[in-house]
Amino acid sequence: MLDNALTRPGRFDRMVEIELPDIKGRQEILELYLRKIKLDPSQTVTDYSKRLATLTYGFSGADLANLCNEAAILAVRAEKQHV
């Protein structure tokens, strides 16, 4: 949401609404972020992304990025070999 001063006539005349990703979109976003993380090799990145996509209804792309980052931070703090 933009401030009313920014949306007065002559400023930003177009408003673009970006909706939250569906399950397929969440899976694709998660695959992108999970590729950068050292995961347990017993499952593939696709397996992890499918499972997480079903559990993260209502998450935005930024929320999914934060989820992956927080998981990596917690794994490092716990001295784990994999996230």
N, CA, C and O atoms as a printed pandas DataFrame, in Angstrom:
     atom_number atom_name residue_name chain_id  residue_number  x_coord  y_coord  z_coord
0              1         N          MET        A               1    0.840   -1.168    0.000
1              2        CA          MET        A               1    0.000    0.000    0.000
2              3         C          MET        A               1    0.888    1.234    0.000
3              4         O          MET        A               1    1.835    1.334    0.780
4              5         N          LEU        A               2    0.577    2.154   -0.867
5              6        CA          LEU        A               2    1.347    3.389   -0.948
6              7         C          LEU        A               2    0.634    4.509   -0.204
7              8         O          LEU        A               2   -0.590    4.501   -0.069
8              9         N          ASP        A               3    1.396    5.451    0.266
9             10        CA          ASP        A               3    0.848    6.619    0.927
10            11         C          ASP        A               3   -0.037    7.400   -0.046
11            12         O          ASP        A               3    0.242    7.425   -1.245
12            13         N          ASN        A               4   -1.091    8.032    0.450
13            14        CA          ASN        A               4   -2.015    8.781   -0.406
14            15         C          ASN        A               4   -1.321    9.891   -1.178
15            16         O          ASN        A               4   -1.731   10.204   -2.295
16            17         N          ALA        A               5   -0.285   10.493   -0.615
17            18        CA          ALA        A               5    0.452   11.548   -1.313
18            19         C          ALA        A               5    1.118   11.018   -2.574
19            20         O          ALA        A               5    1.276   11.752   -3.549
20            21         N          LEU        A               6    1.502    9.774   -2.561
21            22        CA          LEU        A               6    2.145    9.186   -3.733
22            23         C          LEU        A               6    1.153    8.765   -4.797
23            24         O          LEU        A               6    1.518    8.648   -5.967
24            25         N          THR        A               7   -0.085    8.537   -4.418
25            26        CA          THR        A               7   -1.080    8.049   -5.378
26            27         C          THR        A               7   -2.001    9.139   -5.895
27            28         O          THR        A               7   -2.973    8.834   -6.587
28            29         N          ARG        A               8   -1.728   10.400   -5.584
29            30        CA          ARG        A               8   -2.582   11.473   -6.111
30            31         C          ARG        A               8   -2.359   11.585   -7.625
31            32         O          ARG        A               8   -1.325   11.148   -8.130
32            33         N          PRO        A               9   -3.318   12.165   -8.346
33            34        CA          PRO        A               9   -3.233   12.241   -9.814
34            35         C          PRO        A               9   -1.917   12.856  -10.293
35            36         O          PRO        A               9   -1.453   13.865   -9.763
36            37         N          GLY        A              10   -1.343   12.231  -11.290
37            38        CA          GLY        A              10   -0.106   12.716  -11.866
38            39         C          GLY        A              10    1.142   12.082  -11.283
39            40         O          GLY        A              10    2.230   12.291  -11.820
40            41         N          ARG        A              11    1.035   11.332  -10.229
41            42        CA          ARG        A              11    2.204   10.702   -9.617
42            43         C          ARG        A              11    2.362    9.281  -10.160
43            44         O          ARG        A              11    2.970    9.071  -11.210
44            45         N          PHE        A              12    1.830    8.351   -9.460
45            46        CA          PHE        A              12    1.848    6.960   -9.897
46            47         C          PHE        A              12    0.419    6.601  -10.273
47            48         O          PHE        A              12   -0.389    6.260   -9.409
48            49         N          ASP        A              13    0.113    6.676  -11.544
49            50        CA          ASP        A              13   -1.255    6.463  -11.987
50            51         C          ASP        A              13   -1.629    4.994  -12.096
51            52         O          ASP        A              13   -2.814    4.666  -12.160
52            53         N          ARG        A              14   -0.677    4.132  -12.116
53            54        CA          ARG        A              14   -0.968    2.706  -12.263
54            55         C          ARG        A              14   -0.656    1.978  -10.970
55            56         O          ARG        A              14    0.378    2.198  -10.340
56            57         N          MET        A              15   -1.562    1.118  -10.599
57            58        CA          MET        A              15   -1.337    0.281   -9.428
58            59         C          MET        A              15   -1.309   -1.163   -9.908
59            60         O          MET        A              15   -2.210   -1.613  -10.616
60            61         N          VAL        A              16   -0.282   -1.869   -9.521
61            62        CA          VAL        A              16   -0.121   -3.259   -9.900
62            63         C          VAL        A              16   -0.269   -4.098   -8.648
63            64         O          VAL        A              16    0.446   -3.899   -7.666
64            65         N          GLU        A              17   -1.193   -5.031   -8.688
65            66        CA          GLU        A              17   -1.394   -5.917   -7.550
66            67         C          GLU        A              17   -0.666   -7.228   -7.812
67            68         O          GLU        A              17   -0.864   -7.873   -8.841
68            69         N          ILE        A              18    0.165   -7.600   -6.876
69            70        CA          ILE        A              18    0.903   -8.852   -6.989
70            71         C          ILE        A              18    0.331   -9.806   -5.957
71            72         O          ILE        A              18    0.373   -9.546   -4.755
72            73         N          GLU        A              19   -0.201  -10.905   -6.444
73            74        CA          GLU        A              19   -0.830  -11.871   -5.550
74            75         C          GLU        A              19    0.194  -12.860   -5.017
75            76         O          GLU        A              19    1.286  -13.011   -5.565
76            77         N          LEU        A              20   -0.182  -13.521   -3.950
77            78        CA          LEU        A              20    0.688  -14.541   -3.363
78            79         C          LEU        A              20    0.775  -15.734   -4.306
79            80         O          LEU        A              20   -0.188  -16.042   -5.008
80            81         N          PRO        A              21    1.928  -16.413   -4.326
81            82        CA          PRO        A              21    2.088  -17.542   -5.229
82            83         C          PRO        A              21    1.212  -18.733   -4.824
83            84         O          PRO        A              21    0.937  -18.958   -3.645
84            85         N          ASP        A              22    0.786  -19.485   -5.842
85            86        CA          ASP        A              22    0.041  -20.713   -5.581
86            87         C          ASP        A              22    1.046  -21.811   -5.220
87            88         O          ASP        A              22    2.241  -21.545   -5.087
88            89         N          ILE        A              23    0.561  -23.027   -5.067
89            90        CA          ILE        A              23    1.441  -24.116   -4.615
90            91         C          ILE        A              23    2.570  -24.374   -5.603
91            92         O          ILE        A              23    3.696  -24.652   -5.191
92            93         N          LYS        A              24    2.286  -24.284   -6.905
93            94        CA          LYS        A              24    3.334  -24.501   -7.913
94            95         C          LYS        A              24    4.366  -23.372   -7.846
95            96         O          LYS        A              24    5.568  -23.619   -7.944
96            97         N          GLY        A              25    3.900  -22.157   -7.683
97            98        CA          GLY        A              25    4.818  -21.023   -7.557
98            99         C          GLY        A              25    5.676  -21.113   -6.317
99           100         O          GLY        A              25    6.873  -20.829   -6.360
100          101         N          ARG        A              26    5.063  -21.511   -5.201
101          102        CA          ARG        A              26    5.839  -21.681   -3.967
102          103         C          ARG        A              26    6.898  -22.756   -4.134
103          104         O          ARG        A              26    8.021  -22.612   -3.650
104          105         N          GLN        A              27    6.537  -23.840   -4.824
105          106        CA          GLN        A              27    7.498  -24.927   -5.038
106          107         C          GLN        A              27    8.676  -24.438   -5.872
107          108         O          GLN        A              27    9.825  -24.758   -5.569
108          109         N          GLU        A              28    8.401  -23.670   -6.913
109          110        CA          GLU        A              28    9.486  -23.160   -7.757
110          111         C          GLU        A              28   10.385  -22.193   -6.988
111          112         O          GLU        A              28   11.606  -22.227   -7.136
112          113         N          ILE        A              29    9.784  -21.338   -6.173
113          114        CA          ILE        A              29   10.564  -20.398   -5.368
114          115         C          ILE        A              29   11.424  -21.154   -4.362
115          116         O          ILE        A              29   12.598  -20.833   -4.178
116          117         N          LEU        A              30   10.844  -22.150   -3.716
117          118        CA          LEU        A              30   11.597  -22.939   -2.734
118          119         C          LEU        A              30   12.746  -23.695   -3.386
119          120         O          LEU        A              30   13.828  -23.791   -2.808
120          121         N          GLU        A              31   12.525  -24.230   -4.575
121          122        CA          GLU        A              31   13.610  -24.935   -5.265
122          123         C          GLU        A              31   14.781  -23.994   -5.522
123          124         O          GLU        A              31   15.941  -24.391   -5.407
124          125         N          LEU        A              32   14.479  -22.762   -5.866
125          126        CA          LEU        A              32   15.518  -21.768   -6.103
126          127         C          LEU        A              32   16.350  -21.535   -4.842
127          128         O          LEU        A              32   17.580  -21.533   -4.900
128          129         N          TYR        A              33   15.690  -21.342   -3.719
129          130        CA          TYR        A              33   16.400  -21.058   -2.470
130          131         C          TYR        A              33   17.032  -22.301   -1.853
131          132         O          TYR        A              33   18.102  -22.214   -1.252
132          133         N          LEU        A              34   16.390  -23.446   -1.993
133          134        CA          LEU        A              34   16.923  -24.665   -1.381
134          135         C          LEU        A              34   18.171  -25.179   -2.090
135          136         O          LEU        A              34   18.962  -25.908   -1.491
136          137         N          ARG        A              35   18.358  -24.816   -3.342
137          138        CA          ARG        A              35   19.560  -25.248   -4.069
138          139         C          ARG        A              35   20.829  -24.660   -3.452
139          140         O          ARG        A              35   21.914  -25.221   -3.604
140          141         N          LYS        A              36   20.693  -23.539   -2.762
141          142        CA          LYS        A              36   21.843  -22.868   -2.160
142          143         C          LYS        A              36   22.180  -23.406   -0.770
143          144         O          LYS        A              36   23.175  -23.009   -0.164
144          145         N          ILE        A              37   21.336  -24.316   -0.272
145          146        CA          ILE        A              37   21.489  -24.817    1.094
146          147         C          ILE        A              37   21.921  -26.278    1.052
147          148         O          ILE        A              37   21.463  -27.045    0.205
148          149         N          LYS        A              38   22.801  -26.655    1.966
149          150        CA          LYS        A              38   23.247  -28.044    2.052
150          151         C          LYS        A              38   22.170  -28.841    2.790
151          152         O          LYS        A              38   22.008  -28.716    4.004
152          153         N          LEU        A              39   21.433  -29.669    2.029
153          154        CA          LEU        A              39   20.334  -30.454    2.578
154          155         C          LEU        A              39   20.761  -31.891    2.811
155          156         O          LEU        A              39   21.778  -32.345    2.286
156          157         N          ASP        A              40   19.978  -32.597    3.598
157          158        CA          ASP        A              40   20.208  -34.018    3.831
158          159         C          ASP        A              40   20.093  -34.748    2.487
159          160         O          ASP        A              40   19.064  -34.632    1.822
160          161         N          PRO        A              41   21.113  -35.489    2.077
161          162        CA          PRO        A              41   21.094  -36.136    0.755
162          163         C          PRO        A              41   20.120  -37.306    0.622
163          164         O          PRO        A              41   20.013  -37.887   -0.457
164          165         N          SER        A              42   19.417  -37.660    1.678
165          166        CA          SER        A              42   18.473  -38.770    1.580
166          167         C          SER        A              42   17.257  -38.405    0.729
167          168         O          SER        A              42   16.536  -39.292    0.272
168          169         N          GLN        A              43   17.022  -37.104    0.512
169          170        CA          GLN        A              43   15.920  -36.651   -0.340
170          171         C          GLN        A              43   16.445  -35.616   -1.320
171          172         O          GLN        A              43   17.501  -35.019   -1.114
172          173         N          THR        A              44   15.680  -35.415   -2.397
173          174        CA          THR        A              44   16.087  -34.431   -3.399
174          175         C          THR        A              44   15.517  -33.059   -3.059
175          176         O          THR        A              44   14.636  -32.927   -2.210
176          177         N          VAL        A              45   16.031  -32.059   -3.732
177          178        CA          VAL        A              45   15.525  -30.694   -3.556
178          179         C          VAL        A              45   14.042  -30.645   -3.916
179          180         O          VAL        A              45   13.267  -29.939   -3.271
180          181         N          THR        A              46   13.651  -31.390   -4.939
181          182        CA          THR        A              46   12.245  -31.425   -5.353
182          183         C          THR        A              46   11.369  -32.013   -4.257
183          184         O          THR        A              46   10.267  -31.519   -4.016
184          185         N          ASP        A              47   11.835  -33.048   -3.597
185          186        CA          ASP        A              47   11.069  -33.641   -2.493
186          187         C          ASP        A              47   10.840  -32.622   -1.382
187          188         O          ASP        A              47    9.729  -32.481   -0.871
188          189         N          TYR        A              48   11.901  -31.917   -1.018
189          190        CA          TYR        A              48   11.784  -30.904    0.035
190          191         C          TYR        A              48   10.868  -29.763   -0.394
191          192         O          TYR        A              48   10.033  -29.308    0.388
192          193         N          SER        A              49   11.021  -29.302   -1.630
193          194        CA          SER        A              49   10.224  -28.157   -2.082
194          195         C          SER        A              49    8.744  -28.509   -2.184
195          196         O          SER        A              49    7.892  -27.676   -1.876
196          197         N          LYS        A              50    8.425  -29.728   -2.610
197          198        CA          LYS        A              50    7.016  -30.146   -2.677
198          199         C          LYS        A              50    6.389  -30.161   -1.290
199          200         O          LYS        A              50    5.278  -29.667   -1.096
200          201         N          ARG        A              51    7.098  -30.724   -0.344
201          202        CA          ARG        A              51    6.575  -30.823    1.024
202          203         C          ARG        A              51    6.409  -29.442    1.651
203          204         O          ARG        A              51    5.378  -29.146    2.255
204          205         N          LEU        A              52    7.413  -28.615    1.508
205          206        CA          LEU        A              52    7.339  -27.276    2.089
206          207         C          LEU        A              52    6.280  -26.414    1.406
207          208         O          LEU        A              52    5.638  -25.593    2.062
208          209         N          ALA        A              53    6.089  -26.589    0.106
209          210        CA          ALA        A              53    5.083  -25.811   -0.616
210          211         C          ALA        A              53    3.684  -26.102   -0.085
211          212         O          ALA        A              53    2.839  -25.209   -0.031
212          213         N          THR        A              54    3.440  -27.345    0.304
213          214        CA          THR        A              54    2.120  -27.683    0.846
214          215         C          THR        A              54    1.921  -27.122    2.248
215          216         O          THR        A              54    0.787  -26.887    2.665
216          217         N          LEU        A              55    3.002  -26.907    2.972
217          218        CA          LEU        A              55    2.917  -26.422    4.354
218          219         C          LEU        A              55    2.947  -24.899    4.483
219          220         O          LEU        A              55    2.740  -24.368    5.574
220          221         N          THR        A              56    3.201  -24.202    3.390
221          222        CA          THR        A              56    3.423  -22.756    3.478
222          223         C          THR        A              56    2.353  -21.957    2.738
223          224         O          THR        A              56    2.668  -20.973    2.068
224          225         N          TYR        A              57    1.112  -22.366    2.851
225          226        CA          TYR        A              57    0.015  -21.624    2.213
226          227         C          TYR        A              57   -0.012  -20.192    2.742
227          228         O          TYR        A              57    0.055  -19.974    3.951
228          229         N          GLY        A              58   -0.110  -19.222    1.842
229          230        CA          GLY        A              58   -0.177  -17.824    2.239
230          231         C          GLY        A              58    1.173  -17.146    2.372
231          232         O          GLY        A              58    1.233  -15.967    2.720
232          233         N          PHE        A              59    2.257  -17.861    2.105
233          234        CA          PHE        A              59    3.587  -17.273    2.189
234          235         C          PHE        A              59    3.918  -16.544    0.888
235          236         O          PHE        A              59    3.569  -17.009   -0.198
236          237         N          SER        A              60    4.580  -15.422    1.002
237          238        CA          SER        A              60    5.078  -14.705   -0.170
238          239         C          SER        A              60    6.470  -15.231   -0.507
239          240         O          SER        A              60    7.025  -16.051    0.225
240          241         N          GLY        A              61    7.025  -14.758   -1.609
241          242        CA          GLY        A              61    8.379  -15.157   -1.970
242          243         C          GLY        A              61    9.391  -14.744   -0.915
243          244         O          GLY        A              61   10.330  -15.485   -0.622
244          245         N          ALA        A              62    9.202  -13.566   -0.347
245          246        CA          ALA        A              62   10.104  -13.094    0.712
246          247         C          ALA        A              62    9.971  -13.960    1.957
247          248         O          ALA        A              62   10.964  -14.250    2.623
248          249         N          ASP        A              63    8.742  -14.374    2.273
249          250        CA          ASP        A              63    8.537  -15.255    3.430
250          251         C          ASP        A              63    9.254  -16.589    3.225
251          252         O          ASP        A              63    9.842  -17.135    4.159
252          253         N          LEU        A              64    9.202  -17.101    2.011
253          254        CA          LEU        A              64    9.858  -18.378    1.713
254          255         C          LEU        A              64   11.378  -18.242    1.798
255          256         O          LEU        A              64   12.059  -19.147    2.282
256          257         N          ALA        A              65   11.904  -17.122    1.330
257          258        CA          ALA        A              65   13.345  -16.879    1.431
258          259         C          ALA        A              65   13.755  -16.814    2.893
259          260         O          ALA        A              65   14.770  -17.393    3.280
260          261         N          ASN        A              66   12.976  -16.114    3.706
261          262        CA          ASN        A              66   13.268  -16.020    5.138
262          263         C          ASN        A              66   13.196  -17.385    5.810
263          264         O          ASN        A              66   14.010  -17.692    6.681
264          265         N          LEU        A              67   12.233  -18.200    5.415
265          266        CA          LEU        A              67   12.099  -19.549    5.963
266          267         C          LEU        A              67   13.373  -20.355    5.720
267          268         O          LEU        A              67   13.893  -20.995    6.633
268          269         N          CYS        A              68   13.866  -20.320    4.499
269          270        CA          CYS        A              68   15.087  -21.057    4.162
270          271         C          CYS        A              68   16.297  -20.510    4.914
271          272         O          CYS        A              68   17.125  -21.275    5.408
272          273         N          ASN        A              69   16.395  -19.193    4.997
273          274        CA          ASN        A              69   17.517  -18.579    5.719
274          275         C          ASN        A              69   17.491  -18.917    7.206
275          276         O          ASN        A              69   18.527  -19.228    7.795
276          277         N          GLU        A              70   16.322  -18.857    7.802
277          278        CA          GLU        A              70   16.200  -19.179    9.227
278          279         C          GLU        A              70   16.532  -20.643    9.490
279          280         O          GLU        A              70   17.174  -20.966   10.489
280          281         N          ALA        A              71   16.098  -21.530    8.595
281          282        CA          ALA        A              71   16.415  -22.950    8.756
282          283         C          ALA        A              71   17.926  -23.168    8.701
283          284         O          ALA        A              71   18.473  -23.951    9.477
284          285         N          ALA        A              72   18.591  -22.478    7.790
285          286        CA          ALA        A              72   20.042  -22.601    7.682
286          287         C          ALA        A              72   20.732  -22.058    8.933
287          288         O          ALA        A              72   21.686  -22.657    9.428
288          289         N          ILE        A              73   20.254  -20.937    9.437
289          290        CA          ILE        A              73   20.840  -20.355   10.648
290          291         C          ILE        A              73   20.669  -21.291   11.842
291          292         O          ILE        A              73   21.606  -21.490   12.615
292          293         N          LEU        A              74   19.483  -21.864   11.994
293          294        CA          LEU        A              74   19.240  -22.782   13.107
294          295         C          LEU        A              74   20.104  -24.039   13.000
295          296         O          LEU        A              74   20.569  -24.561   14.013
296          297         N          ALA        A              75   20.319  -24.523   11.779
297          298        CA          ALA        A              75   21.164  -25.706   11.593
298          299         C          ALA        A              75   22.615  -25.401   11.972
299          300         O          ALA        A              75   23.289  -26.229   12.584
300          301         N          VAL        A              76   23.083  -24.226   11.611
301          302        CA          VAL        A              76   24.456  -23.846   11.949
302          303         C          VAL        A              76   24.606  -23.705   13.465
303          304         O          VAL        A              76   25.593  -24.163   14.042
304          305         N          ARG        A              77   23.635  -23.077   14.098
305          306        CA          ARG        A              77   23.697  -22.899   15.556
306          307         C          ARG        A              77   23.695  -24.235   16.286
307          308         O          ARG        A              77   24.339  -24.390   17.324
308          309         N          ALA        A              78   22.962  -25.198   15.729
309          310        CA          ALA        A              78   22.881  -26.524   16.346
310          311         C          ALA        A              78   24.033  -27.426   15.895
311          312         O          ALA        A              78   24.082  -28.603   16.253
312          313         N          GLU        A              79   24.958  -26.868   15.108
313          314        CA          GLU        A              79   26.122  -27.596   14.598
314          315         C          GLU        A              79   25.728  -28.860   13.823
315          316         O          GLU        A              79   26.350  -29.911   13.974
316          317         N          LYS        A              80   24.693  -28.741   12.998
317          318        CA          LYS        A              80   24.226  -29.852   12.162
318          319         C          LYS        A              80   25.018  -29.876   10.857
319          320         O          LYS        A              80   25.515  -28.846   10.400
320          321         N          GLN        A              81   25.127  -31.051   10.272
321          322        CA          GLN        A              81   25.816  -31.193    8.981
322          323         C          GLN        A              81   24.930  -30.750    7.817
323          324         O          GLN        A              81   25.426  -30.297    6.785
324          325         N          HIS        A              82   23.614  -30.886    7.993
325          326        CA          HIS        A              82   22.654  -30.567    6.935
326          327         C          HIS        A              82   21.496  -29.771    7.520
327          328         O          HIS        A              82   21.234  -29.807    8.722
328          329         N          VAL        A              83   20.819  -29.060    6.645
329          330        CA          VAL        A              83   19.630  -28.319    7.078
330          331         C          VAL        A              83   18.451  -29.253    7.021
331          332         O          VAL        A              83   17.331  -28.855    7.342
